[in-house]
Amino acid sequence: MSGPDLDELLAELEKSIAKLAVGTAPLDQLITAHQRAISLLAQAQARLADLKSRAEQAAELLTE
């Protein structure tokens, strides 16, 4: 899987969430931050699923 690694995704997600938490930006910027957070969360979930699958495959190889 290519693209940003999990740590990079989580750091970007934290930035988007922080912007939302403050809530002082104009509405259009908050909406953009929310959409970005949703996208980043989906990417992080996909990355985690990939890592979990790879870890399970490695564990199976070790127990054979």
C-alpha positions in Angstrom: 0.0 0.0 0.0 1.5 3.3 -1.0 0.8 6.8 0.4 1.5 8.3 3.8 2.3 6.0 6.6 0.0 5.5 9.6 1.9 8.0 11.8 1.6 10.7 9.1 -2.1 10.1 8.7 -2.7 10.3 12.4 -0.7 13.5 12.7 -2.7 15.1 9.9 -5.9 13.8 11.5 -4.9 15.4 14.8 -4.4 18.7 13.1 -7.9 18.5 11.5 -9.5 17.6 14.8 -7.7 20.4 16.6 -9.0 22.9 14.1 -12.5 21.5 14.6 -12.1 21.5 18.4 -11.2 25.2 18.5 -14.2 26.0 16.3 -13.2 29.6 15.7 -12.5 29.3 12.0 -15.1 30.4 9.4 -17.7 27.8 8.7 -16.3 26.9 5.3 -12.9 26.1 6.8 -14.6 24.0 9.5 -16.5 22.0 6.9 -13.3 21.5 4.9 -11.5 20.4 8.1 -14.3 18.0 8.9 -14.2 16.5 5.3 -10.4 16.2 5.6 -10.8 14.4 8.9 -13.3 11.9 7.5 -10.9 11.2 4.6 -7.9 10.8 6.8 -9.8 8.5 9.2 -10.8 6.3 6.3 -7.2 6.2 5.1 -6.0 5.3 8.6 -8.6 2.6 8.9 -7.5 1.1 5.6 -3.8 1.3 6.6 -4.6 -0.4 9.9 -6.6 -3.2 8.2 -3.6 -3.7 5.8 -1.2 -3.8 8.8 -3.4 -6.2 10.7 -3.6 -8.5 7.7 0.1 -8.5 7.2 0.7 -9.2 10.9 -1.7 -12.1 10.8 0.1 -13.5 7.7 3.4 -13.2 9.5 2.0 -14.9 12.6 0.7 -17.8 10.5 4.2 -18.2 8.9 5.8 -18.3 12.4 3.4 -21.0 13.7 3.8 -23.3 10.7 
